[in-house]
Amino acid sequence: MALDPNYEDFQRLSLRFAGTLGASDPFGAARAAVDFGHRYSQKRDSLPQTDEDRAFHLVARATELIDYQLPFAAEASAAQMIAEARKLLGEALDLDPECHDARRMLAAAESPTPNDYHRFLVGGADEVLESCGRRQDAITGDDELAGVARVLAMRPYLRWMAASCASSLICGRYRLALREGQDALAVEPDDPADVSLTLALTYAKLEDEEGLRALCATADERRGPAWYALARMALAFKREDRDAAREQVAKLLALYPNAGTTLARQDDLPDGVFARLAIDPGTEDELILATSEATVLLQEGCDSHERGTLGWWVAGLPEVAQARARELAADPSLGEEQK
């Protein structure tokens, strides 16, 4: 799940490298291909690349800092980490002014409010589509390598639309979120950005059970079952079918380790800036991420406890409390507050 910038960086350079190999010496080409992995990891600068490639590599380095190191960094090192990431993204734009991932990531950091970031994404979508389409059209050939190159050329637009879809959900623009999600799926129907997970939450927010059923008829629910269970739970809760809602809670408790603690705490995590965070399927982290993204459902209708009515109901379920007690007994560190 999720789009990995390091893997995409590898793909971009491997395509560039493959284009330099001669077809007249298949054995020599095979030896060169074997050598590529070593050169990529040890002598990356020796590989053929363009300013566009170099810019994307800087984006990948910035992503590692922002999305995967910063959330766990000590306060003393956080400011330096942020400054380094911004420097990398600025250098990426200097190399390639059409590095839309860098533009988007800088805007995410510099926008004063979620609504400002949302306006930036919506306002820039057409320009990004035109830019990526132009680069895609410049790719010649009809072989497999050219096909992969065309897919990669449109990836910045795919990530832009996936981010815009998630931003529209957060900002309450639910119908717009549906349109943006469909635009992203039109780019790659296989949904490598897992936009369908955002759409599932959006349909729940709209109380559109028919829309969610239609989505699930085409989506692969094995990729992120927590999002679909949370969406169904919210819909059942809104129609006051507590038994159906508890069935979805039971599914989450059965599917994920430490689910009782996660459902009780309902931590709100920072979003991945490059793309949705890359996490292993079926893990505790997957449910933590899904629950965080479902904050728009869990915190809806704030009650006297200053917690969303659905979130309060879930946390107060006896089966959730019992599961959490078992988890804390096995691992007391689960009760510590996240930093």
Stockholm file with secondary structure:
# STOCKHOLM 1.0

chainA/1-339         MALDPNYEDFQRLSLRFAGTLGASDPFGAARAAVDFGHRYSQKRDSLPQTDEDRAFHLVARATELIDYQLPFAAEASAAQMIAEARKLLGEALDLDPECHDARRMLAAAESPTPNDYHRFLVGGADEVLESCGRRQDAITGDDELAGVARVLAMRPYLRWMAASCASSLICGRYRLALREGQDALAVEPDDPADVSLTLALTYAKLEDEEGLRALCATADERRGPAWYALARMALAFKREDRDAAREQVAKLLALYPNAGTTLARQDDLPDGVFARLAIDPGTEDELILATSEATVLLQEGCDSHERGTLGWWVAGLPEVAQARARELAADPSLGEEQK
#=GR chainA/1-339 SS CCCCHHHHHHHHHHHHHHTTSCTTCHHHHHHHHHHHHHHHHHCGGGSCCCHHHHHHHHHHHHHIIIIIIGGGCCHHHHHHHHHHHHHHHHHHHHHCTTCHHHHHHHHHHHCSSHHHHHHHHHHHHHHHHHHHHHHHHTCCCCSHHHHHHHHHHHHHHHHHHHHHHHHHHHTTCHHHHHHHHHHHHHHCTTCTTCHHHHHHHHHHHTTCHHHHHHHHHHSCTTSCHHHHHHHHHHHHHHTTCHHHHHHHHHHHHHHSTTHHHHHHHCCCCCCCSSSSCCCCTTSHHHHHHHHHHTHHHHTSSBCTTSSBHHHHHHHTCHHHHHHHHHHHHHCGGGGSCCC
#=GC SS_cons         CCCCHHHHHHHHHHHHHHTTSCTTCHHHHHHHHHHHHHHHHHCGGGSCCCHHHHHHHHHHHHHIIIIIIGGGCCHHHHHHHHHHHHHHHHHHHHHCTTCHHHHHHHHHHHCSSHHHHHHHHHHHHHHHHHHHHHHHHTCCCCSHHHHHHHHHHHHHHHHHHHHHHHHHHHTTCHHHHHHHHHHHHHHCTTCTTCHHHHHHHHHHHTTCHHHHHHHHHHSCTTSCHHHHHHHHHHHHHHTTCHHHHHHHHHHHHHHSTTHHHHHHHCCCCCCCSSSSCCCCTTSHHHHHHHHHHTHHHHTSSBCTTSSBHHHHHHHTCHHHHHHHHHHHHHCGGGGSCCC
//
